[in-house]
């Protein structure tokens, strides 16, 4: 639970990302998320081992490796797809408001043209600069959305952990066997 809480806190903090953030803003988030992932992995590993049949330990250790590698690949693929889809969505939504008759658009474009000087290609450069700015903002918004998705996955994980039963008595559990409790 501590690992999932750490990952949830890191994800929620990172969901407030803006284009002004720098490496220093991400350091505590990365450290907290890394700690959370380590705690989640090791506690999951101990839970699986303590609930497995010792006669099938070889198969269990193989399945753990498959789950470890497969879950990382699945998560990376899912997040890359979400990132791409959300970036397309935000680009579309932001782009809808860019119309030649829109005064905000004209003012922004005029500012960029003045900054570039009165060159013959200033209009084309200003449009390219505006497009680059729009794509960058859509990317930041997509990352914020993906951090929110990660937060909700951690919350769902906490619900699963809350529903888990205690591990049976064994070398990794301090729970007494039923006979010793009676």
LOLOMI-666955 format. One line per 5 residues: their letters; for each residue x, y, z of C-alpha. Coordinates in steps of 0.02 Angstrom, whole numbers, plus 50000, padded with zeros to 5 digits. Each point is the difference from the previous one (the first is absolute). Example, Ala and Ser with C-alpha at 12.3 -4.5 7.8 and 13.67 -1.06 7.14 Angstrom:
<sites>
AS> 50615,49775,50390; 50069,50172,49967
</sites>
This chain:
<sites>
XXXXX> 50000,50000,50000; 50144,50118,50037; 50070,49973,49825; 49833,50030,49915; 49971,50156,50106
XXXXX> 50173,50066,49954; 49966,49969,49815; 49828,50081,50013; 50071,50155,50086; 50139,50015,49870
XXXXX> 49876,49980,49857; 49880,50129,50071; 50142,50124,50027; 50064,49972,49822; 49826,50024,49927
XXXXX> 50021,50186,50034; 50143,50009,49875; 50016,50159,49897; 50115,50051,49860; 50099,50102,50128
XXXXX> 50058,49846,50097; 50182,49951,49999; 50102,49851,50058; 49997,50064,50179; 49810,49989,50004
XXXXX> 50005,49816,49952; 50136,49937,50118; 49891,49976,50155; 49862,49925,49893; 50118,49874,49919
XXXXX> 50076,49952,50168; 49829,49976,50079; 49935,49900,49852; 50157,49891,49994; 49984,49963,50185
XXXXX> 49817,49958,49976; 50035,49883,49855; 50137,49909,50096; 49889,49977,50151; 49857,49938,49890
XXXXX> 50109,49877,49905; 50085,49926,50153; 49840,49986,50101; 49912,49919,49852; 50145,49879,49982
XXXXX> 49992,49952,50184; 49811,49982,49993; 50009,49883,49849; 50139,49895,50076; 49915,49987,50169
XXXXX> 49836,49945,49919; 50077,49874,49880; 50023,49814,50019; 50183,49962,50043; 49993,49849,49882
XXXXX> 49972,50119,49855; 50132,50128,50045; 50091,49983,49834; 49843,50035,49901; 49955,50143,50117
XXXXX> 50169,50083,49977; 49982,49986,49810; 49826,50076,50005; 50064,50142,50109; 50129,50045,49868
XXXXX> 49871,49992,49861; 49882,50110,50101; 50139,50123,50043; 50057,50023,49820; 49828,49984,49922
XXXXX> 49918,50125,50117; 50135,50129,49967; 49978,49979,49811; 49812,50006,50014; 50005,50157,50107
XXXXX> 50123,50086,49883; 49894,49958,49848; 49840,50056,50085; 50075,50165,50056; 50079,50034,49830
XXXXX> 49832,49972,49917; 49911,50111,50127; 50132,50134,49978; 49981,49998,49811; 49809,50002,50007
XXXXX> 49992,50139,50130; 50127,50105,49903; 49893,49982,49844; 49845,50047,50099; 50080,50154,50079
XXXXX> 50073,50055,49832; 49828,49988,49924; 49916,50096,50141; 50133,50136,50004; 50001,50011,49810
XXXXX> 49812,50026,49992; 50021,50171,50077; 50129,50057,49873; 49903,50089,49865; 50059,50145,49893
XXXXX> 49857,50110,50061; 50035,49967,50185; 50076,50159,50078; 50107,49901,50123; 50073,49900,49856
XXXXX> 50035,50158,49898; 50083,50086,50150; 50111,49849,50036; 50048,49986,49817; 50038,50187,49988
XXXXX> 50111,49988,50155; 50099,49857,49924; 50015,50092,49832; 50066,50156,50089; 50125,49895,50100
XXXXX> 50064,49919,49840; 50013,50166,49908; 49921,50055,49838; 50075,49866,49891; 49911,49927,49852
XXXXX> 49989,49832,50087; 49946,50071,50169; 49819,49947,49975; 50049,49820,49961; 50124,49995,50144
XXXXX> 49871,50070,50120; 49874,49867,49948; 50132,49865,50025; 50044,50073,50170; 49817,50002,50051
XXXXX> 49981,49818,49943; 50154,49949,50100; 49931,50089,50153; 49831,49914,49979; 50081,49827,49983
XXXXX> 50108,50031,50154; 49850,50051,50104; 49899,49850,49939; 50146,49888,50051; 50006,50075,50175
XXXXX> 49813,49978,50020; 50013,49819,49940; 50134,49963,50129; 49892,50076,50137; 49857,49887,49945
XXXXX> 50112,49845,50002; 50059,50042,50176; 49817,50008,50052; 49972,49829,49921; 50148,49932,50100
XXXXX> 49925,50076,50158; 49835,49910,49971; 50090,49835,49966; 50087,50020,50169; 49831,50032,50084
XXXXX> 49929,49842,49919; 50154,49906,50060; 49966,50062,50177; 49823,49932,49988; 50070,49830,49947
XXXXX> 50123,50001,50145; 49860,50042,50121; 49905,49847,49939; 50147,49879,50019; 50000,49867,50133
XXXXX> 50144,49966,50117; 50134,49880,49941; 49996,49824,50071; 50126,49950,50132; 50172,49974,49928
XXXXX> 50180,50061,50005; 49952,50170,49928; 49850,50025,50113; 49998,50034,50186; 49822,49934,50011
XXXXX> 49981,49852,50117; 49926,49838,49936; 49820,49963,50052; 50057,49866,50125; 50116,50121,50090
XX> 49864,50132,50014; 49877,49880,50083
</sites>
